[in-house]
Amino acid sequence: MSLTIESISKYSIWLPFIAGIISVIKGSHHTKIIVLSLVVVSLLTDELASYFASIYKNNMPVIHVYQFLESIILILFFKRVINSKFLIISGSVLLLYLLLNPILISSWYEFDYLSFIIKSFFFMICCIAYFFEQYKKEKLIFLDRDRDFWFVCGFLFYFSGAFFTFLTYDLLKTWILHNLSNAAKNVILMIGFLIAKKH
């Protein structure tokens, strides 16, 4: 197996998985468990998508289900770290769209860039809202020691890269930015599990 950006991106999910297991064994906390569940779902999806691609030549149904599950888990995470009623309403609209899109608008067997762009933009806004809320608290806290800060940094890094990848894919025809931002997200989530402590 050659070491490519794609393989680094795919296998980097093991970093937060191992770190998350170690961290949860040491002591569970709601956001750690939520983020670890996202990592587990991502890991299982990678394996299922590879299996479907090799057997059925199309793994898009797996990707559509993952996109829906990922969004549920991330909305649960952001519900814990952001004090916003708007998040629940807008998150419900996003979930409804992601659920109905492959059934009514696009297809279970096609990659729909628009849904990925919308989802990425939504979670970028959630990340920015988290940082704005931290800024408004005006407390002298060490954000770099707060695990939620690291988790949100990882999500912002990933969704920014994903947003621009899907937005420009027709023009650039490359996944490099997506793969790099995914690998960076996994390293940042690992840091959140191992180094950071909740204050």
C-alpha positions in Angstrom: 0.0 0.0 0.0 1.4 3.3 -1.0 1.2 6.3 1.4 -1.0 8.8 -0.2 -3.1 11.7 1.1 -6.2 9.6 0.6 -4.8 6.7 2.6 -3.5 9.1 5.3 -7.0 10.6 5.5 -8.7 7.3 5.6 -6.5 5.7 8.3 -6.1 8.8 10.4 -9.5 8.0 11.9 -7.8 5.4 14.1 -6.0 8.2 16.0 -9.1 9.8 17.6 -10.6 6.3 17.9 -7.7 5.0 20.1 -7.4 8.3 22.0 -11.1 8.4 22.5 -11.3 4.9 23.9 -8.4 5.7 26.3 -10.0 9.0 27.3 -13.4 7.5 28.0 -11.9 4.7 30.0 -10.2 7.3 32.2 -13.5 9.1 32.8 -16.6 9.7 30.7 -18.1 13.1 29.8 -21.0 13.7 27.5 -19.1 15.5 24.8 -16.3 12.9 24.8 -18.9 10.1 24.4 -20.7 12.0 21.6 -17.5 12.7 19.7 -16.3 9.1 20.2 -19.6 7.9 18.8 -19.1 10.1 15.7 -15.6 8.6 15.3 -16.9 5.0 15.6 -19.7 5.7 13.1 -17.1 7.2 10.7 -14.8 4.2 11.1 -17.6 1.8 10.4 -18.8 3.8 7.4 -15.3 3.8 5.9 -15.3 0.0 6.1 -18.9 -0.4 4.8 -18.3 2.0 2.0 -15.2 0.2 0.9 -17.1 -3.1 1.0 -20.1 -1.7 -1.0 -17.8 -0.2 -3.5 -15.9 -3.5 -4.1 -19.0 -5.7 -4.2 -21.8 -3.5 -5.6 -19.6 -0.8 -7.3 -21.7 1.9 -5.6 -21.4 2.9 -2.0 -23.6 6.0 -2.1 -26.4 4.6 0.0 -23.9 4.1 2.8 -22.6 7.7 2.3 -26.2 9.1 2.5 -26.9 7.2 5.7 -23.6 8.3 7.2 -24.3 12.0 6.3 -27.6 11.7 8.2 -26.1 10.0 11.2 -23.1 12.3 11.3 -25.5 15.3 11.4 -27.6 13.9 14.2 -24.5 13.3 16.3 -23.0 16.7 15.6 -26.3 18.4 16.4 -26.3 16.6 19.8 -22.7 17.8 20.3 -23.5 21.4 19.5 -26.6 21.3 21.6 -24.4 20.6 24.6 -21.8 23.3 23.8 -24.0 26.1 22.4 -26.9 27.8 24.1 -29.2 28.3 21.1 -32.8 27.4 20.3 -32.1 28.3 16.7 -29.7 25.3 16.5 -32.5 22.8 17.3 -34.9 24.4 14.7 -32.3 24.8 11.9 -30.7 21.4 12.8 -34.2 19.7 12.4 -34.6 21.4 9.0 -31.2 20.1 8.0 -32.0 16.6 9.1 -35.3 16.6 7.3 -33.5 17.8 4.1 -30.8 15.1 4.4 -33.5 12.4 5.0 -35.7 13.4 2.1 -33.1 14.5 -0.4 -32.0 11.0 -1.6 -35.6 9.9 -1.7 -37.4 12.8 -3.4 -34.7 15.1 -4.9 -31.6 13.3 -5.9 -30.9 9.6 -5.8 -29.6 7.0 -3.3 -27.0 6.0 -5.9 -25.6 9.4 -6.8 -23.3 11.8 -5.0 -25.2 15.0 -4.3 -22.7 17.9 -3.8 -25.4 20.3 -2.8 -26.3 18.4 0.4 -22.7 18.2 1.4 -22.2 21.9 0.8 -25.3 22.8 2.9 -24.3 20.4 5.7 -20.7 21.8 5.7 -21.9 25.4 5.8 -24.4 24.6 8.6 -21.7 23.1 10.8 -19.2 25.8 10.0 -21.8 28.3 11.3 -22.2 26.1 14.5 -18.5 26.2 15.1 -18.4 30.0 14.6 -21.4 30.3 17.0 -19.5 28.3 19.6 -16.4 30.6 19.4 -18.6 33.7 19.5 -20.4 32.3 22.6 -17.0 31.7 24.3 -15.9 35.2 23.4 -19.1 36.7 24.9 -18.6 34.9 28.2 -15.6 37.2 28.9 -14.1 34.8 31.3 -10.3 34.3 31.7 -10.2 30.7 30.6 -7.6 28.7 28.8 -9.5 27.5 25.8 -6.5 25.4 24.7 -7.2 23.2 27.8 -10.9 22.8 27.1 -11.7 19.6 25.2 -14.8 21.1 23.5 -12.6 23.9 22.1 -10.4 21.2 20.4 -13.3 19.3 19.2 -14.9 22.4 17.6 -11.5 23.4 16.1 -11.4 19.9 14.5 -14.9 20.2 13.1 -14.3 23.7 11.8 -11.1 22.6 10.1 -12.9 19.7 8.4 -16.1 21.4 7.4 -14.2 24.4 6.0 -12.1 22.1 3.8 -15.2 20.0 2.8 -17.2 23.1 2.0 -14.6 24.4 -0.4 -13.9 21.0 -1.9 -17.6 20.4 -2.7 -18.2 24.0 -3.8 -15.3 23.9 -6.3 -15.3 20.2 -7.3 -16.8 20.8 -10.7 -14.0 23.3 -11.4 -11.0 21.6 -9.7 -11.9 17.9 -9.8 -9.8 17.1 -6.7 -10.3 15.7 -3.2 -6.9 16.8 -1.8 -8.3 19.6 0.3 -11.0 17.4 1.7 -8.5 14.6 2.5 -6.1 17.0 4.2 -8.8 18.7 6.3 -10.1 15.2 7.3 -6.7 14.1 8.4 -6.1 17.4 10.3 -9.5 17.0 12.0 -8.7 13.5 13.2 -5.4 14.7 14.7 -7.1 17.7 16.4 -9.8 15.4 17.8 -7.1 13.1 19.1 -5.5 16.1 20.9 -9.0 17.0 22.3 -9.3 13.5 23.7 -5.8 13.2 25.2 -4.5 16.6 26.2 -7.4 18.8 26.9 -9.4 18.8 30.1 -12.8 20.3 30.6 -12.8 23.3 33.0 
